[in-house]
Amino acid sequence: MMKLLLMLVLLAVVFYMLGARRGRPDEPEARSKPQPPAPPKEMLRCAECGMHLPADEALPGRGGVFCGAEHRNRFEARQGQR
């Protein structure tokens, strides 16, 4: 019975030490400065539907930039009919 009580006390001390160590503010991770936010991306408007999207995701085409291949094809087909 005494051995069991001793084991429980030792386990409680170990868990307490692990928990206290995780929350210490003097660890390097907690002291590091927060990173500044990323700069805003340039936004472009789809020539077909008008939706705004980041420039690096836009598809170039005849007549502007597009949000997807379907809109680019539809726009270019309509322009070819004129």
PyMOL Python script that loads the backbone (N, CA, C, O; Angstrom):
from pymol import cmd

cmd.read_pdbstr("""\
ATOM      1  N   MET A   1       0.826  -1.190   0.000  1.00  0.00           N
ATOM      2  CA  MET A   1       0.000   0.000   0.000  1.00  0.00           C
ATOM      3  C   MET A   1       0.869   1.253   0.000  1.00  0.00           C
ATOM      4  O   MET A   1       0.576   2.225  -0.696  1.00  0.00           O
ATOM      5  N   MET A   2       1.940   1.218   0.787  1.00  0.00           N
ATOM      6  CA  MET A   2       2.812   2.376   0.882  1.00  0.00           C
ATOM      7  C   MET A   2       3.558   2.615  -0.432  1.00  0.00           C
ATOM      8  O   MET A   2       3.806   3.756  -0.821  1.00  0.00           O
ATOM      9  N   LYS A   3       3.913   1.510  -1.112  1.00  0.00           N
ATOM     10  CA  LYS A   3       4.612   1.634  -2.398  1.00  0.00           C
ATOM     11  C   LYS A   3       3.699   2.288  -3.435  1.00  0.00           C
ATOM     12  O   LYS A   3       4.146   3.127  -4.217  1.00  0.00           O
ATOM     13  N   LEU A   4       2.446   1.913  -3.441  1.00  0.00           N
ATOM     14  CA  LEU A   4       1.485   2.491  -4.368  1.00  0.00           C
ATOM     15  C   LEU A   4       1.319   3.985  -4.120  1.00  0.00           C
ATOM     16  O   LEU A   4       1.284   4.766  -5.071  1.00  0.00           O
ATOM     17  N   LEU A   5       1.217   4.387  -2.879  1.00  0.00           N
ATOM     18  CA  LEU A   5       1.098   5.800  -2.526  1.00  0.00           C
ATOM     19  C   LEU A   5       2.340   6.571  -2.953  1.00  0.00           C
ATOM     20  O   LEU A   5       2.223   7.682  -3.469  1.00  0.00           O
ATOM     21  N   LEU A   6       3.520   6.006  -2.749  1.00  0.00           N
ATOM     22  CA  LEU A   6       4.768   6.638  -3.143  1.00  0.00           C
ATOM     23  C   LEU A   6       4.825   6.809  -4.669  1.00  0.00           C
ATOM     24  O   LEU A   6       5.256   7.851  -5.164  1.00  0.00           O
ATOM     25  N   MET A   7       4.390   5.786  -5.403  1.00  0.00           N
ATOM     26  CA  MET A   7       4.375   5.866  -6.871  1.00  0.00           C
ATOM     27  C   MET A   7       3.429   6.970  -7.352  1.00  0.00           C
ATOM     28  O   MET A   7       3.763   7.716  -8.272  1.00  0.00           O
ATOM     29  N   LEU A   8       2.266   7.073  -6.738  1.00  0.00           N
ATOM     30  CA  LEU A   8       1.309   8.109  -7.111  1.00  0.00           C
ATOM     31  C   LEU A   8       1.868   9.507  -6.847  1.00  0.00           C
ATOM     32  O   LEU A   8       1.686  10.412  -7.662  1.00  0.00           O
ATOM     33  N   VAL A   9       2.531   9.683  -5.737  1.00  0.00           N
ATOM     34  CA  VAL A   9       3.127  10.979  -5.408  1.00  0.00           C
ATOM     35  C   VAL A   9       4.226  11.320  -6.415  1.00  0.00           C
ATOM     36  O   VAL A   9       4.310  12.456  -6.882  1.00  0.00           O
ATOM     37  N   LEU A  10       5.063  10.344  -6.749  1.00  0.00           N
ATOM     38  CA  LEU A  10       6.132  10.586  -7.726  1.00  0.00           C
ATOM     39  C   LEU A  10       5.556  10.951  -9.099  1.00  0.00           C
ATOM     40  O   LEU A  10       6.043  11.871  -9.756  1.00  0.00           O
ATOM     41  N   LEU A  11       4.529  10.234  -9.521  1.00  0.00           N
ATOM     42  CA  LEU A  11       3.881  10.563 -10.797  1.00  0.00           C
ATOM     43  C   LEU A  11       3.284  11.967 -10.780  1.00  0.00           C
ATOM     44  O   LEU A  11       3.390  12.702 -11.763  1.00  0.00           O
ATOM     45  N   ALA A  12       2.667  12.333  -9.684  1.00  0.00           N
ATOM     46  CA  ALA A  12       2.087  13.674  -9.567  1.00  0.00           C
ATOM     47  C   ALA A  12       3.166  14.741  -9.666  1.00  0.00           C
ATOM     48  O   ALA A  12       2.964  15.766 -10.316  1.00  0.00           O
ATOM     49  N   VAL A  13       4.302  14.515  -9.036  1.00  0.00           N
ATOM     50  CA  VAL A  13       5.408  15.477  -9.102  1.00  0.00           C
ATOM     51  C   VAL A  13       5.941  15.586 -10.528  1.00  0.00           C
ATOM     52  O   VAL A  13       6.213  16.689 -11.001  1.00  0.00           O
ATOM     53  N   VAL A  14       6.093  14.464 -11.212  1.00  0.00           N
ATOM     54  CA  VAL A  14       6.593  14.474 -12.599  1.00  0.00           C
ATOM     55  C   VAL A  14       5.624  15.237 -13.493  1.00  0.00           C
ATOM     56  O   VAL A  14       6.051  16.091 -14.270  1.00  0.00           O
ATOM     57  N   PHE A  15       4.330  14.947 -13.397  1.00  0.00           N
ATOM     58  CA  PHE A  15       3.358  15.654 -14.235  1.00  0.00           C
ATOM     59  C   PHE A  15       3.315  17.152 -13.905  1.00  0.00           C
ATOM     60  O   PHE A  15       3.143  17.982 -14.797  1.00  0.00           O
ATOM     61  N   TYR A  16       3.468  17.482 -12.650  1.00  0.00           N
ATOM     62  CA  TYR A  16       3.495  18.892 -12.264  1.00  0.00           C
ATOM     63  C   TYR A  16       4.699  19.594 -12.892  1.00  0.00           C
ATOM     64  O   TYR A  16       4.572  20.703 -13.409  1.00  0.00           O
ATOM     65  N   MET A  17       5.858  18.954 -12.847  1.00  0.00           N
ATOM     66  CA  MET A  17       7.073  19.551 -13.407  1.00  0.00           C
ATOM     67  C   MET A  17       6.952  19.717 -14.922  1.00  0.00           C
ATOM     68  O   MET A  17       7.361  20.743 -15.466  1.00  0.00           O
ATOM     69  N   LEU A  18       6.401  18.734 -15.595  1.00  0.00           N
ATOM     70  CA  LEU A  18       6.222  18.840 -17.046  1.00  0.00           C
ATOM     71  C   LEU A  18       5.239  19.953 -17.396  1.00  0.00           C
ATOM     72  O   LEU A  18       5.474  20.713 -18.335  1.00  0.00           O
ATOM     73  N   GLY A  19       4.159  20.053 -16.663  1.00  0.00           N
ATOM     74  CA  GLY A  19       3.171  21.093 -16.924  1.00  0.00           C
ATOM     75  C   GLY A  19       3.710  22.475 -16.635  1.00  0.00           C
ATOM     76  O   GLY A  19       3.435  23.414 -17.383  1.00  0.00           O
ATOM     77  N   ALA A  20       4.475  22.621 -15.563  1.00  0.00           N
ATOM     78  CA  ALA A  20       5.044  23.919 -15.217  1.00  0.00           C
ATOM     79  C   ALA A  20       6.090  24.336 -16.242  1.00  0.00           C
ATOM     80  O   ALA A  20       6.231  25.524 -16.529  1.00  0.00           O
ATOM     81  N   ARG A  21       6.814  23.391 -16.788  1.00  0.00           N
ATOM     82  CA  ARG A  21       7.854  23.717 -17.769  1.00  0.00           C
ATOM     83  C   ARG A  21       7.253  24.185 -19.078  1.00  0.00           C
ATOM     84  O   ARG A  21       7.825  25.056 -19.734  1.00  0.00           O
ATOM     85  N   ARG A  22       6.117  23.634 -19.481  1.00  0.00           N
ATOM     86  CA  ARG A  22       5.481  24.038 -20.739  1.00  0.00           C
ATOM     87  C   ARG A  22       5.005  25.477 -20.708  1.00  0.00           C
ATOM     88  O   ARG A  22       5.043  26.156 -21.734  1.00  0.00           O
ATOM     89  N   GLY A  23       4.570  25.949 -19.587  1.00  0.00           N
ATOM     90  CA  GLY A  23       3.979  27.271 -19.519  1.00  0.00           C
ATOM     91  C   GLY A  23       4.935  28.386 -19.149  1.00  0.00           C
ATOM     92  O   GLY A  23       4.496  29.520 -18.956  1.00  0.00           O
ATOM     93  N   ARG A  24       6.228  28.108 -19.042  1.00  0.00           N
ATOM     94  CA  ARG A  24       7.174  29.143 -18.620  1.00  0.00           C
ATOM     95  C   ARG A  24       7.390  30.165 -19.736  1.00  0.00           C
ATOM     96  O   ARG A  24       7.675  29.778 -20.869  1.00  0.00           O
ATOM     97  N   PRO A  25       7.260  31.459 -19.441  1.00  0.00           N
ATOM     98  CA  PRO A  25       7.422  32.483 -20.473  1.00  0.00           C
ATOM     99  C   PRO A  25       8.879  32.771 -20.825  1.00  0.00           C
ATOM    100  O   PRO A  25       9.139  33.488 -21.792  1.00  0.00           O
ATOM    101  N   ASP A  26       9.835  32.233 -20.067  1.00  0.00           N
ATOM    102  CA  ASP A  26      11.226  32.556 -20.355  1.00  0.00           C
ATOM    103  C   ASP A  26      11.845  31.575 -21.353  1.00  0.00           C
ATOM    104  O   ASP A  26      13.058  31.602 -21.564  1.00  0.00           O
ATOM    105  N   GLU A  27      11.040  30.717 -21.967  1.00  0.00           N
ATOM    106  CA  GLU A  27      11.564  29.824 -22.988  1.00  0.00           C
ATOM    107  C   GLU A  27      11.759  30.612 -24.280  1.00  0.00           C
ATOM    108  O   GLU A  27      11.055  31.595 -24.510  1.00  0.00           O
ATOM    109  N   PRO A  28      12.697  30.201 -25.122  1.00  0.00           N
ATOM    110  CA  PRO A  28      12.989  30.959 -26.347  1.00  0.00           C
ATOM    111  C   PRO A  28      11.780  31.150 -27.256  1.00  0.00           C
ATOM    112  O   PRO A  28      11.656  32.201 -27.886  1.00  0.00           O
ATOM    113  N   GLU A  29      10.889  30.169 -27.342  1.00  0.00           N
ATOM    114  CA  GLU A  29       9.726  30.303 -28.215  1.00  0.00           C
ATOM    115  C   GLU A  29       8.819  31.429 -27.739  1.00  0.00           C
ATOM    116  O   GLU A  29       8.270  32.171 -28.553  1.00  0.00           O
ATOM    117  N   ALA A  30       8.662  31.560 -26.441  1.00  0.00           N
ATOM    118  CA  ALA A  30       7.768  32.580 -25.903  1.00  0.00           C
ATOM    119  C   ALA A  30       8.390  33.975 -25.998  1.00  0.00           C
ATOM    120  O   ALA A  30       7.670  34.970 -26.075  1.00  0.00           O
ATOM    121  N   ARG A  31       9.709  34.049 -25.992  1.00  0.00           N
ATOM    122  CA  ARG A  31      10.373  35.353 -26.041  1.00  0.00           C
ATOM    123  C   ARG A  31      10.539  35.875 -27.455  1.00  0.00           C
ATOM    124  O   ARG A  31      10.792  37.067 -27.629  1.00  0.00           O
ATOM    125  N   SER A  32      10.406  35.034 -28.474  1.00  0.00           N
ATOM    126  CA  SER A  32      10.626  35.499 -29.843  1.00  0.00           C
ATOM    127  C   SER A  32       9.563  36.531 -30.214  1.00  0.00           C
ATOM    128  O   SER A  32       8.408  36.442 -29.798  1.00  0.00           O
ATOM    129  N   LYS A  33       9.989  37.508 -31.005  1.00  0.00           N
ATOM    130  CA  LYS A  33       9.073  38.577 -31.410  1.00  0.00           C
ATOM    131  C   LYS A  33       8.112  38.056 -32.470  1.00  0.00           C
ATOM    132  O   LYS A  33       8.495  37.237 -33.305  1.00  0.00           O
ATOM    133  N   PRO A  34       6.889  38.518 -32.444  1.00  0.00           N
ATOM    134  CA  PRO A  34       5.941  38.084 -33.471  1.00  0.00           C
ATOM    135  C   PRO A  34       6.358  38.623 -34.845  1.00  0.00           C
ATOM    136  O   PRO A  34       6.885  39.729 -34.962  1.00  0.00           O
ATOM    137  N   GLN A  35       6.114  37.830 -35.860  1.00  0.00           N
ATOM    138  CA  GLN A  35       6.455  38.226 -37.220  1.00  0.00           C
ATOM    139  C   GLN A  35       5.451  39.262 -37.716  1.00  0.00           C
ATOM    140  O   GLN A  35       4.264  39.174 -37.400  1.00  0.00           O
ATOM    141  N   PRO A  36       5.918  40.243 -38.492  1.00  0.00           N
ATOM    142  CA  PRO A  36       4.974  41.220 -39.050  1.00  0.00           C
ATOM    143  C   PRO A  36       4.079  40.537 -40.081  1.00  0.00           C
ATOM    144  O   PRO A  36       4.479  39.540 -40.682  1.00  0.00           O
ATOM    145  N   PRO A  37       2.892  41.054 -40.287  1.00  0.00           N
ATOM    146  CA  PRO A  37       1.988  40.434 -41.253  1.00  0.00           C
ATOM    147  C   PRO A  37       2.555  40.540 -42.668  1.00  0.00           C
ATOM    148  O   PRO A  37       3.320  41.454 -42.976  1.00  0.00           O
ATOM    149  N   ALA A  38       2.176  39.608 -43.508  1.00  0.00           N
ATOM    150  CA  ALA A  38       2.633  39.611 -44.897  1.00  0.00           C
ATOM    151  C   ALA A  38       2.045  40.825 -45.611  1.00  0.00           C
ATOM    152  O   ALA A  38       0.925  41.238 -45.312  1.00  0.00           O
ATOM    153  N   PRO A  39       2.794  41.395 -46.548  1.00  0.00           N
ATOM    154  CA  PRO A  39       2.256  42.550 -47.278  1.00  0.00           C
ATOM    155  C   PRO A  39       1.048  42.132 -48.115  1.00  0.00           C
ATOM    156  O   PRO A  39       0.961  40.977 -48.532  1.00  0.00           O
ATOM    157  N   PRO A  40       0.131  43.038 -48.361  1.00  0.00           N
ATOM    158  CA  PRO A  40      -1.052  42.681 -49.145  1.00  0.00           C
ATOM    159  C   PRO A  40      -0.677  42.322 -50.580  1.00  0.00           C
ATOM    160  O   PRO A  40       0.266  42.871 -51.149  1.00  0.00           O
ATOM    161  N   LYS A  41      -1.434  41.390 -51.149  1.00  0.00           N
ATOM    162  CA  LYS A  41      -1.192  40.965 -52.530  1.00  0.00           C
ATOM    163  C   LYS A  41      -1.932  41.896 -53.486  1.00  0.00           C
ATOM    164  O   LYS A  41      -2.973  42.460 -53.149  1.00  0.00           O
ATOM    165  N   GLU A  42      -1.375  42.042 -54.678  1.00  0.00           N
ATOM    166  CA  GLU A  42      -2.044  42.821 -55.717  1.00  0.00           C
ATOM    167  C   GLU A  42      -3.269  42.031 -56.188  1.00  0.00           C
ATOM    168  O   GLU A  42      -3.173  40.837 -56.469  1.00  0.00           O
ATOM    169  N   MET A  43      -4.404  42.699 -56.270  1.00  0.00           N
ATOM    170  CA  MET A  43      -5.642  42.038 -56.673  1.00  0.00           C
ATOM    171  C   MET A  43      -6.034  42.507 -58.071  1.00  0.00           C
ATOM    172  O   MET A  43      -5.908  43.686 -58.404  1.00  0.00           O
ATOM    173  N   LEU A  44      -6.510  41.568 -58.879  1.00  0.00           N
ATOM    174  CA  LEU A  44      -6.976  41.860 -60.231  1.00  0.00           C
ATOM    175  C   LEU A  44      -8.427  41.420 -60.366  1.00  0.00           C
ATOM    176  O   LEU A  44      -8.915  40.603 -59.585  1.00  0.00           O
ATOM    177  N   ARG A  45      -9.110  41.969 -61.365  1.00  0.00           N
ATOM    178  CA  ARG A  45     -10.517  41.662 -61.584  1.00  0.00           C
ATOM    179  C   ARG A  45     -10.669  40.793 -62.828  1.00  0.00           C
ATOM    180  O   ARG A  45     -10.091  41.086 -63.875  1.00  0.00           O
ATOM    181  N   CYS A  46     -11.442  39.731 -62.705  1.00  0.00           N
ATOM    182  CA  CYS A  46     -11.726  38.848 -63.839  1.00  0.00           C
ATOM    183  C   CYS A  46     -12.519  39.636 -64.877  1.00  0.00           C
ATOM    184  O   CYS A  46     -13.500  40.301 -64.544  1.00  0.00           O
ATOM    185  N   ALA A  47     -12.088  39.559 -66.146  1.00  0.00           N
ATOM    186  CA  ALA A  47     -12.755  40.294 -67.221  1.00  0.00           C
ATOM    187  C   ALA A  47     -14.135  39.720 -67.531  1.00  0.00           C
ATOM    188  O   ALA A  47     -14.950  40.406 -68.148  1.00  0.00           O
ATOM    189  N   GLU A  48     -14.418  38.497 -67.129  1.00  0.00           N
ATOM    190  CA  GLU A  48     -15.705  37.861 -67.419  1.00  0.00           C
ATOM    191  C   GLU A  48     -16.726  38.102 -66.315  1.00  0.00           C
ATOM    192  O   GLU A  48     -17.834  38.563 -66.591  1.00  0.00           O
ATOM    193  N   CYS A  49     -16.371  37.799 -65.069  1.00  0.00           N
ATOM    194  CA  CYS A  49     -17.365  37.870 -63.990  1.00  0.00           C
ATOM    195  C   CYS A  49     -17.133  39.021 -63.017  1.00  0.00           C
ATOM    196  O   CYS A  49     -18.025  39.343 -62.231  1.00  0.00           O
ATOM    197  N   GLY A  50     -15.961  39.648 -63.050  1.00  0.00           N
ATOM    198  CA  GLY A  50     -15.689  40.772 -62.171  1.00  0.00           C
ATOM    199  C   GLY A  50     -15.168  40.398 -60.797  1.00  0.00           C
ATOM    200  O   GLY A  50     -14.945  41.276 -59.964  1.00  0.00           O
ATOM    201  N   MET A  51     -14.970  39.110 -60.541  1.00  0.00           N
ATOM    202  CA  MET A  51     -14.473  38.697 -59.234  1.00  0.00           C
ATOM    203  C   MET A  51     -13.014  39.125 -59.065  1.00  0.00           C
ATOM    204  O   MET A  51     -12.222  39.023 -60.002  1.00  0.00           O
ATOM    205  N   HIS A  52     -12.665  39.601 -57.875  1.00  0.00           N
ATOM    206  CA  HIS A  52     -11.287  39.980 -57.577  1.00  0.00           C
ATOM    207  C   HIS A  52     -10.526  38.753 -57.090  1.00  0.00           C
ATOM    208  O   HIS A  52     -11.048  37.946 -56.321  1.00  0.00           O
ATOM    209  N   LEU A  53      -9.278  38.626 -57.553  1.00  0.00           N
ATOM    210  CA  LEU A  53      -8.440  37.511 -57.140  1.00  0.00           C
ATOM    211  C   LEU A  53      -6.994  37.964 -57.118  1.00  0.00           C
ATOM    212  O   LEU A  53      -6.644  38.932 -57.793  1.00  0.00           O
ATOM    213  N   PRO A  54      -6.135  37.277 -56.348  1.00  0.00           N
ATOM    214  CA  PRO A  54      -4.722  37.656 -56.289  1.00  0.00           C
ATOM    215  C   PRO A  54      -4.071  37.541 -57.667  1.00  0.00           C
ATOM    216  O   PRO A  54      -4.403  36.645 -58.443  1.00  0.00           O
ATOM    217  N   ALA A  55      -3.153  38.444 -57.963  1.00  0.00           N
ATOM    218  CA  ALA A  55      -2.510  38.491 -59.273  1.00  0.00           C
ATOM    219  C   ALA A  55      -1.786  37.193 -59.592  1.00  0.00           C
ATOM    220  O   ALA A  55      -1.724  36.800 -60.757  1.00  0.00           O
ATOM    221  N   ASP A  56      -1.235  36.514 -58.586  1.00  0.00           N
ATOM    222  CA  ASP A  56      -0.503  35.283 -58.873  1.00  0.00           C
ATOM    223  C   ASP A  56      -1.424  34.102 -59.184  1.00  0.00           C
ATOM    224  O   ASP A  56      -0.940  33.048 -59.598  1.00  0.00           O
ATOM    225  N   GLU A  57      -2.730  34.250 -58.997  1.00  0.00           N
ATOM    226  CA  GLU A  57      -3.686  33.197 -59.324  1.00  0.00           C
ATOM    227  C   GLU A  57      -4.458  33.487 -60.607  1.00  0.00           C
ATOM    228  O   GLU A  57      -5.183  32.617 -61.090  1.00  0.00           O
ATOM    229  N   ALA A  58      -4.321  34.681 -61.167  1.00  0.00           N
ATOM    230  CA  ALA A  58      -5.074  35.076 -62.347  1.00  0.00           C
ATOM    231  C   ALA A  58      -4.494  34.429 -63.606  1.00  0.00           C
ATOM    232  O   ALA A  58      -3.281  34.267 -63.736  1.00  0.00           O
ATOM    233  N   LEU A  59      -5.392  34.061 -64.534  1.00  0.00           N
ATOM    234  CA  LEU A  59      -4.980  33.500 -65.820  1.00  0.00           C
ATOM    235  C   LEU A  59      -5.020  34.601 -66.878  1.00  0.00           C
ATOM    236  O   LEU A  59      -6.066  35.218 -67.079  1.00  0.00           O
ATOM    237  N   PRO A  60      -3.907  34.857 -67.557  1.00  0.00           N
ATOM    238  CA  PRO A  60      -3.922  35.878 -68.602  1.00  0.00           C
ATOM    239  C   PRO A  60      -4.630  35.357 -69.846  1.00  0.00           C
ATOM    240  O   PRO A  60      -4.647  34.154 -70.106  1.00  0.00           O
ATOM    241  N   GLY A  61      -5.202  36.258 -70.597  1.00  0.00           N
ATOM    242  CA  GLY A  61      -5.874  35.893 -71.841  1.00  0.00           C
ATOM    243  C   GLY A  61      -6.044  37.114 -72.707  1.00  0.00           C
ATOM    244  O   GLY A  61      -5.649  38.217 -72.329  1.00  0.00           O
ATOM    245  N   ARG A  62      -6.644  36.913 -73.890  1.00  0.00           N
ATOM    246  CA  ARG A  62      -6.905  38.057 -74.774  1.00  0.00           C
ATOM    247  C   ARG A  62      -8.052  38.860 -74.182  1.00  0.00           C
ATOM    248  O   ARG A  62      -9.164  38.352 -74.034  1.00  0.00           O
ATOM    249  N   GLY A  63      -7.787  40.074 -73.855  1.00  0.00           N
ATOM    250  CA  GLY A  63      -8.824  40.931 -73.313  1.00  0.00           C
ATOM    251  C   GLY A  63      -8.761  41.126 -71.812  1.00  0.00           C
ATOM    252  O   GLY A  63      -9.628  41.798 -71.253  1.00  0.00           O
ATOM    253  N   GLY A  64      -7.779  40.571 -71.145  1.00  0.00           N
ATOM    254  CA  GLY A  64      -7.668  40.783 -69.711  1.00  0.00           C
ATOM    255  C   GLY A  64      -7.170  39.555 -68.981  1.00  0.00           C
ATOM    256  O   GLY A  64      -6.537  38.673 -69.561  1.00  0.00           O
ATOM    257  N   VAL A  65      -7.471  39.520 -67.696  1.00  0.00           N
ATOM    258  CA  VAL A  65      -7.115  38.368 -66.867  1.00  0.00           C
ATOM    259  C   VAL A  65      -8.411  37.728 -66.381  1.00  0.00           C
ATOM    260  O   VAL A  65      -9.457  38.373 -66.329  1.00  0.00           O
ATOM    261  N   PHE A  66      -8.321  36.441 -66.027  1.00  0.00           N
ATOM    262  CA  PHE A  66      -9.521  35.681 -65.719  1.00  0.00           C
ATOM    263  C   PHE A  66      -9.316  34.836 -64.473  1.00  0.00           C
ATOM    264  O   PHE A  66      -8.187  34.511 -64.107  1.00  0.00           O
ATOM    265  N   CYS A  67     -10.435  34.481 -63.818  1.00  0.00           N
ATOM    266  CA  CYS A  67     -10.375  33.684 -62.595  1.00  0.00           C
ATOM    267  C   CYS A  67     -10.255  32.202 -62.898  1.00  0.00           C
ATOM    268  O   CYS A  67      -9.895  31.431 -62.008  1.00  0.00           O
ATOM    269  N   GLY A  68     -10.539  31.782 -64.101  1.00  0.00           N
ATOM    270  CA  GLY A  68     -10.434  30.375 -64.456  1.00  0.00           C
ATOM    271  C   GLY A  68     -10.447  30.196 -65.958  1.00  0.00           C
ATOM    272  O   GLY A  68     -10.770  31.121 -66.703  1.00  0.00           O
ATOM    273  N   ALA A  69     -10.093  28.993 -66.402  1.00  0.00           N
ATOM    274  CA  ALA A  69     -10.023  28.701 -67.836  1.00  0.00           C
ATOM    275  C   ALA A  69     -11.396  28.793 -68.494  1.00  0.00           C
ATOM    276  O   ALA A  69     -11.502  29.234 -69.638  1.00  0.00           O
ATOM    277  N   GLU A  70     -12.441  28.386 -67.793  1.00  0.00           N
ATOM    278  CA  GLU A  70     -13.790  28.440 -68.361  1.00  0.00           C
ATOM    279  C   GLU A  70     -14.182  29.888 -68.692  1.00  0.00           C
ATOM    280  O   GLU A  70     -14.725  30.156 -69.765  1.00  0.00           O
ATOM    281  N   HIS A  71     -13.910  30.805 -67.782  1.00  0.00           N
ATOM    282  CA  HIS A  71     -14.252  32.207 -68.044  1.00  0.00           C
ATOM    283  C   HIS A  71     -13.397  32.783 -69.163  1.00  0.00           C
ATOM    284  O   HIS A  71     -13.884  33.566 -69.979  1.00  0.00           O
ATOM    285  N   ARG A  72     -12.127  32.400 -69.205  1.00  0.00           N
ATOM    286  CA  ARG A  72     -11.262  32.872 -70.292  1.00  0.00           C
ATOM    287  C   ARG A  72     -11.790  32.363 -71.633  1.00  0.00           C
ATOM    288  O   ARG A  72     -11.880  33.136 -72.586  1.00  0.00           O
ATOM    289  N   ASN A  73     -12.140  31.080 -71.723  1.00  0.00           N
ATOM    290  CA  ASN A  73     -12.644  30.518 -72.982  1.00  0.00           C
ATOM    291  C   ASN A  73     -13.959  31.157 -73.392  1.00  0.00           C
ATOM    292  O   ASN A  73     -14.159  31.467 -74.567  1.00  0.00           O
ATOM    293  N   ARG A  74     -14.864  31.358 -72.429  1.00  0.00           N
ATOM    294  CA  ARG A  74     -16.159  31.967 -72.723  1.00  0.00           C
ATOM    295  C   ARG A  74     -15.980  33.396 -73.233  1.00  0.00           C
ATOM    296  O   ARG A  74     -16.612  33.790 -74.213  1.00  0.00           O
ATOM    297  N   PHE A  75     -15.131  34.163 -72.579  1.00  0.00           N
ATOM    298  CA  PHE A  75     -14.892  35.553 -72.983  1.00  0.00           C
ATOM    299  C   PHE A  75     -14.273  35.614 -74.373  1.00  0.00           C
ATOM    300  O   PHE A  75     -14.705  36.402 -75.215  1.00  0.00           O
ATOM    301  N   GLU A  76     -13.260  34.781 -74.615  1.00  0.00           N
ATOM    302  CA  GLU A  76     -12.572  34.813 -75.916  1.00  0.00           C
ATOM    303  C   GLU A  76     -13.482  34.311 -77.027  1.00  0.00           C
ATOM    304  O   GLU A  76     -13.382  34.801 -78.152  1.00  0.00           O
ATOM    305  N   ALA A  77     -14.366  33.355 -76.758  1.00  0.00           N
ATOM    306  CA  ALA A  77     -15.320  32.882 -77.758  1.00  0.00           C
ATOM    307  C   ALA A  77     -16.313  33.982 -78.102  1.00  0.00           C
ATOM    308  O   ALA A  77     -16.656  34.163 -79.270  1.00  0.00           O
ATOM    309  N   ARG A  78     -16.773  34.711 -77.106  1.00  0.00           N
ATOM    310  CA  ARG A  78     -17.715  35.812 -77.341  1.00  0.00           C
ATOM    311  C   ARG A  78     -17.047  36.936 -78.119  1.00  0.00           C
ATOM    312  O   ARG A  78     -17.689  37.572 -78.955  1.00  0.00           O
ATOM    313  N   GLN A  79     -15.771  37.190 -77.858  1.00  0.00           N
ATOM    314  CA  GLN A  79     -15.042  38.235 -78.579  1.00  0.00           C
ATOM    315  C   GLN A  79     -14.809  37.828 -80.036  1.00  0.00           C
ATOM    316  O   GLN A  79     -14.776  38.690 -80.914  1.00  0.00           O
ATOM    317  N   GLY A  80     -14.650  36.542 -80.306  1.00  0.00           N
ATOM    318  CA  GLY A  80     -14.441  36.051 -81.673  1.00  0.00           C
ATOM    319  C   GLY A  80     -15.703  36.119 -82.511  1.00  0.00           C
ATOM    320  O   GLY A  80     -15.614  36.153 -83.738  1.00  0.00           O
ATOM    321  N   GLN A  81     -16.884  36.141 -81.888  1.00  0.00           N
ATOM    322  CA  GLN A  81     -18.146  36.220 -82.609  1.00  0.00           C
ATOM    323  C   GLN A  81     -18.420  37.613 -83.151  1.00  0.00           C
ATOM    324  O   GLN A  81     -19.200  37.773 -84.090  1.00  0.00           O
ATOM    325  N   ARG A  82     -17.804  38.590 -82.582  1.00  0.00           N
ATOM    326  CA  ARG A  82     -18.083  39.988 -82.969  1.00  0.00           C
ATOM    327  C   ARG A  82     -17.391  40.347 -84.251  1.00  0.00           C
ATOM    328  O   ARG A  82     -17.514  41.478 -84.723  1.00  0.00           O
TER     329      ARG A  82
END
""", "prot")
cmd.dss("prot")
cmd.show_as("cartoon", "prot")
cmd.util.cbc("prot")
cmd.orient("prot")
